[in-house]
């Protein structure tokens, strides 16, 4: 039988309202009727790009690689047998590198002759006798005790009398003895804190009174030096004179005796005359009426054969002291010649 095509009346239940709210076209659907197939559009087929033919790029021509030069391979010798390790007793310690000592201002040039050294040290002695203790050691006033000792060691290396080994160079040894005594005194003062403070006051002019103790000490050393020199112990006397001058460098007679003692100690007195006479002339410059200075100068001039100079010196002694027995005797002896 043919089905009836009449549509059933629409239902008014809540399910119908809900179904209508989900529709896409807004038209009323018939319950249970299927959707026409034409209403469903299938997705378009994916477009496949037509492949484009690409012409191959020909490779660039390359220069043929140079043939490597064959290298001669030397045969490797067989490994030598390992040397036996030395025992600890046979290992010698490495020799430390030689370190040259630092030069001091008293060091002379290389190859200096004894004559040139003597001339240079004479000038150095004259300068250091007028210098401060700091200048005598070549240090400034900020130098520490270690700096003072280090400078003394360097100077002693160049100025110690024992560095003169030739007995014929007695004058050079005498000069070094005086220089060594000078730097030794400076070291004793600057190396002691208390004595250094007192010396600083002297340099700054803050000391109000003369150091009587130093003057008495200098005089005591001078008197002992006279005894040694008269007993022909010139070396001991000369050392005491150097110490006396360091304690009191303002006494002219100290220099006169020192010049004479150095002259008597010299082996070649004629060669040592000028250097020793410099002390005598210094004493005369400090005190023109220094009788011992003229007397010693006359005796030194007589020894080297300068009779005229000796006579003038002895006459000067009598002008200052007409009762001087030694000058009178010397003039009588010169008159008999």
C-alpha distance (Angstrom), angle and dihedral (degrees) to the residues before:
residue distance angle dihedral
X1 . . .
X2 3.79 . .
X3 3.68 114.1 .
X4 3.73 117.8 -117.9
X5 3.77 112.3 -102.5
X6 3.75 94.2 -157.1
X7 3.78 112.5 119.5
X8 3.76 118.9 -124.4
X9 3.79 116.8 -117.3
X10 3.86 114.7 -91.1
X11 3.76 116.7 -97.1
X12 3.73 120.1 -126.3
X13 3.80 99.0 -151.2
X14 3.78 123.0 125.0
X15 3.80 93.0 -106.8
X16 3.79 90.7 67.3
X17 3.78 92.5 54.0
X18 3.71 90.7 50.5
X19 3.79 93.0 50.2
X20 3.78 91.5 50.5
X21 3.76 92.7 54.8
X22 3.82 89.5 60.5
X23 3.83 95.8 52.3
X24 3.79 121.5 113.3
X25 3.83 102.3 -155.5
X26 3.78 101.4 40.1
X27 3.84 90.6 -128.8
X28 3.72 120.2 127.2
X29 3.76 114.6 -101.4
X30 3.68 126.7 -145.4
X31 3.74 112.7 -122.2
X32 3.74 111.9 -113.2
X33 3.89 96.0 8.8
X34 3.76 114.1 125.0
X35 3.80 122.4 -124.7
X36 3.75 115.1 -104.0
X37 3.77 113.4 -104.5
X38 3.79 91.9 -129.5
X39 3.78 89.6 67.2
X40 3.88 91.1 65.6
X41 3.86 111.8 76.8
X42 3.72 114.9 -158.5
X43 3.83 115.9 -134.0
X44 3.79 114.2 -95.2
X45 3.75 115.1 -101.6
X46 3.80 115.8 -97.0
X47 3.80 112.5 -96.7
X48 3.75 112.5 -121.5
X49 3.85 114.5 -155.0
X50 3.74 115.6 -122.9
X51 3.79 108.3 -112.8
X52 3.80 114.0 -114.8
X53 3.73 117.4 -140.2
X54 3.87 111.0 -123.0
X55 3.75 118.0 -157.7
X56 3.82 111.9 -128.7
X57 3.88 116.1 -111.5
X58 3.76 110.5 -123.6
X59 3.88 112.9 -127.0
X60 3.79 118.6 -105.2
X61 3.72 114.1 -102.7
X62 3.81 110.9 -108.4
X63 3.76 128.6 -156.9
X64 3.73 112.1 -109.2
X65 3.81 111.3 -98.5
X66 3.82 112.8 -107.3
X67 3.67 114.8 -107.2
X68 3.79 111.0 -108.4
X69 3.78 115.7 -111.7
X70 3.71 108.2 -114.1
X71 3.80 111.5 -112.4
X72 3.70 118.2 -140.2
X73 3.72 106.6 -122.9
X74 3.75 112.9 -147.2
X75 3.69 115.0 -143.3
X76 3.78 111.5 -105.6
X77 3.79 110.1 -121.2
X78 3.73 116.0 -128.7
X79 3.80 113.5 -94.8
X80 3.76 113.5 -90.8
X81 3.70 119.6 -121.8
X82 3.80 112.8 -90.8
X83 3.80 113.5 -102.9
X84 3.76 113.5 -116.4
X85 3.77 114.9 -102.2
X86 3.79 112.8 -108.0
X87 3.73 118.0 -115.0
X88 3.82 116.1 -109.8
X89 3.80 90.7 -106.5
X90 3.83 92.2 60.1
X91 3.82 95.0 51.1
X92 3.80 110.3 102.4
X93 3.81 117.2 -146.5
X94 3.76 116.0 -112.4
X95 3.78 113.9 -98.3
X96 3.83 109.5 -114.3
X97 3.79 115.5 -123.5
X98 3.77 116.0 -96.4
X99 3.80 111.2 -106.0
X100 3.78 116.1 -157.6
X101 3.81 114.0 -138.4
X102 3.75 117.5 -113.0
X103 3.82 113.5 -98.4
X104 3.81 121.5 -112.2
X105 3.79 128.4 -148.9
X106 3.82 87.9 -106.5
X107 3.81 93.7 59.9
X108 3.78 114.1 107.9
X109 3.79 127.9 -144.0
X110 3.79 121.5 -83.3
X111 3.78 114.3 -83.5
X112 3.81 94.2 18.1
X113 3.79 113.4 168.0
X114 3.83 120.5 -129.8
X115 3.82 90.0 -112.3
X116 3.80 92.5 52.9
X117 3.79 90.7 45.2
X118 3.80 91.2 52.2
X119 3.80 91.9 51.2
X120 3.79 91.9 48.1
X121 3.81 94.6 47.9
X122 3.81 91.9 48.4
X123 3.78 89.6 58.7
X124 3.81 90.9 44.3
X125 3.80 91.5 52.4
X126 3.78 92.3 50.2
X127 3.80 90.0 51.6
X128 3.80 96.5 46.0
X129 3.79 93.6 48.9
X130 3.80 88.4 63.7
X131 3.79 95.2 38.5
X132 3.79 130.4 93.9
X133 3.77 121.4 -106.3
X134 3.79 89.2 -102.2
X135 3.78 91.6 53.7
X136 3.80 91.2 45.5
X137 3.81 89.2 59.1
X138 3.79 96.4 36.9
X139 3.83 94.8 -120.8
X140 3.79 133.5 119.5
X141 3.79 126.9 -119.1
X142 3.81 91.6 -96.9
X143 3.81 91.7 61.6
X144 3.79 116.1 128.3
X145 3.79 125.3 -133.7
X146 3.80 88.4 -100.1
X147 3.82 90.3 53.4
X148 3.81 90.2 51.5
X149 3.80 93.3 51.1
X150 3.80 92.4 45.0
X151 3.81 91.5 52.7
X152 3.80 91.2 48.3
X153 3.80 91.6 53.0
X154 3.81 91.5 51.9
X155 3.80 92.8 47.6
X156 3.80 93.2 45.3
X157 3.79 88.6 55.8
X158 3.82 89.1 61.9
X159 3.81 102.5 29.9
X160 3.80 106.1 38.3
X161 3.83 110.1 120.3
X162 3.79 91.6 -132.0
X163 3.80 89.1 68.9
X164 3.82 86.2 76.1
X165 3.80 103.5 80.5
X166 3.80 99.5 164.4
X167 3.85 110.1 92.4
X168 3.80 89.4 -152.7
X169 3.82 90.9 65.0
X170 3.80 96.0 71.1
X171 3.80 93.7 139.8
X172 3.79 92.3 53.2
X173 3.79 90.0 50.4
X174 3.81 90.7 50.2
X175 3.80 91.1 52.3
X176 3.79 91.0 50.6
X177 3.80 91.1 48.9
X178 3.78 90.3 57.4
X179 3.79 93.2 45.2
X180 3.79 91.7 48.2
X181 3.79 91.0 50.3
X182 3.80 89.3 51.6
X183 3.80 96.4 53.2
X184 3.81 90.6 40.9
X185 3.80 91.3 56.8
X186 3.80 91.0 48.0
X187 3.80 90.2 51.4
X188 3.79 92.9 50.2
X189 3.79 91.6 52.7
X190 3.80 99.3 42.4
X191 3.79 93.6 38.7
X192 3.81 92.2 59.8
X193 3.80 116.1 70.6
X194 3.81 96.3 -149.0
X195 3.81 95.3 46.6
X196 3.78 90.3 44.0
X197 3.81 91.9 55.8
X198 3.78 90.9 51.1
X199 3.78 90.7 48.5
X200 3.79 90.4 50.3
X201 3.79 89.0 55.4
X202 3.78 89.9 52.3
X203 3.79 91.8 51.7
X204 3.78 92.3 47.9
X205 3.81 92.8 47.7
X206 3.79 93.2 -120.1
X207 3.78 95.7 123.0
X208 3.79 107.2 101.7
X209 3.79 100.5 -168.7
X210 3.77 136.3 40.4
X211 3.78 117.3 -100.7
X212 3.78 98.4 -111.3
X213 3.79 91.7 -177.9
X214 3.80 92.6 61.5
X215 3.81 91.7 49.2
X216 3.79 92.7 51.3
X217 3.79 90.8 46.3
X218 3.80 90.7 51.2
X219 3.79 91.8 49.3
X220 3.78 91.4 50.2
X221 3.80 91.7 52.3
X222 3.80 90.5 47.6
X223 3.79 93.6 53.5
X224 3.79 91.4 48.9
X225 3.81 89.0 49.1
X226 3.82 90.5 55.2
X227 3.78 90.3 54.4
X228 3.81 92.3 50.7
X229 3.81 93.7 47.4
X230 3.80 93.1 49.1
X231 3.80 87.4 50.4
X232 3.85 87.7 52.5
X233 3.78 92.4 -113.1
X234 3.75 90.7 132.2
X235 3.78 98.2 163.0
X236 3.81 94.4 55.2
X237 3.78 91.5 44.0
X238 3.77 92.8 49.5
X239 3.78 91.8 52.9
X240 3.81 91.4 53.1
X241 3.81 90.8 48.3
X242 3.79 90.9 54.0
X243 3.79 89.9 52.2
X244 3.80 91.9 47.5
X245 3.80 91.9 52.1
X246 3.79 91.0 50.8
X247 3.79 90.2 53.2
X248 3.80 94.5 44.6
X249 3.82 114.4 12.1
X250 3.83 92.4 172.4
X251 3.80 96.5 74.7
X252 3.82 110.3 101.1
X253 3.82 95.5 -165.4
X254 3.81 90.8 61.5
X255 3.81 90.3 63.1
X256 3.81 92.7 46.5
X257 3.79 92.0 55.1
X258 3.78 92.7 43.5
X259 3.81 92.9 53.6
X260 3.80 90.9 49.5
X261 3.84 92.8 47.0
X262 3.77 91.4 50.7
X263 3.80 90.0 50.3
X264 3.82 92.1 52.0
X265 3.80 91.2 47.5
X266 3.82 94.7 50.9
X267 3.78 117.0 100.0
X268 3.81 93.3 -151.0
X269 3.78 100.4 41.4
X270 3.76 95.4 175.8
X271 3.79 91.2 56.5
X272 3.80 91.6 44.3
X273 3.78 95.2 48.3
X274 3.81 99.9 94.7
X275 3.78 94.3 47.0
X276 3.80 93.1 47.3
X277 3.79 92.3 43.5
X278 3.82 89.0 58.0
X279 3.81 88.5 71.7
X280 3.82 89.8 49.5
X281 3.80 92.5 50.7
X282 3.79 90.6 46.9
X283 3.79 89.9 55.9
X284 3.83 90.9 49.7
X285 3.80 90.2 49.1
X286 3.79 90.7 52.1
X287 3.82 93.2 45.2
X288 3.79 119.5 13.1
X289 3.82 92.0 -164.8
X290 3.84 93.7 55.8
X291 3.83 99.5 135.4
X292 3.84 96.9 -173.2
X293 3.81 90.2 54.9
X294 3.84 93.4 58.1
X295 3.81 92.0 41.7
X296 3.82 93.6 51.7
X297 3.79 91.8 44.1
X298 3.83 90.5 53.9
X299 3.79 92.1 49.5
X300 3.81 91.2 49.6
X301 3.81 91.5 48.7
X302 3.79 90.4 51.0
X303 3.82 91.2 53.5
X304 3.81 93.8 53.3
X305 3.83 91.7 46.8
X306 3.80 100.1 -103.6
X307 3.81 97.1 135.0
X308 3.80 94.5 164.7
X309 3.79 93.4 52.8
X310 3.80 91.3 44.8
X311 3.80 91.8 52.2
X312 3.80 91.3 51.4
X313 3.79 91.6 50.1
X314 3.82 93.8 49.9
X315 3.80 91.2 48.3
X316 3.81 88.5 52.8
X317 3.81 88.3 54.3
X318 3.82 90.8 54.3
X319 3.79 90.8 48.9
X320 3.79 88.8 58.0
X321 3.83 95.7 36.5
X322 3.82 114.7 15.1
X323 3.80 91.3 -173.4
X324 3.78 96.1 56.7
X325 3.80 103.7 132.5
X326 3.78 96.9 -164.3
X327 3.80 94.3 53.9
X328 3.81 91.0 48.4
X329 3.81 91.6 50.9
X330 3.80 92.9 47.6
X331 3.81 91.9 51.6
X332 3.80 91.5 49.9
X333 3.80 90.3 51.9
X334 3.79 91.5 49.2
X335 3.82 90.2 49.9
X336 3.78 92.2 56.0
X337 3.78 92.7 57.6
